[in-house]
């Protein structure tokens, strides 16, 4: 099974990097993708907003293991945003697409 490597447009990454970092650090801000004009048509913003929503759901569940998993996912996503690469949450990131 070949795995597709996805790349984001670097101009899109640079234009929305700060807002994506905010969404990952504070997952409750996932809705910024609907409000901020520059993020509405950005594939990077939509991808990381979806990932932030998954992290938010993990953090809301009152189990220690899901909150720890949410923290680990936030770290993985921060590395992805800072590198400007496509790095979904392991296991859940590509399977759960809430925002399109």
C-alpha angles and dihedrals in degrees: 000000000000117000117220115229110214124205129195124219104264093220089055090048094051093045093053104028097106094049091047090051089052090050091052096046092044105029092186086075093069088113091070087090088070097045109039109076096215091054099051096083097029117115090199093053094047092048094050092042088057091048091048090052090053090050090049091053091049091051094048094056104093097228122110093224094056092048090050089048089050091053092049090048090051090055092049091049093048090055089050094050094046091050092044091233137132103258114156126192109275115261097352104043100082098028098056113057110170100157119050 
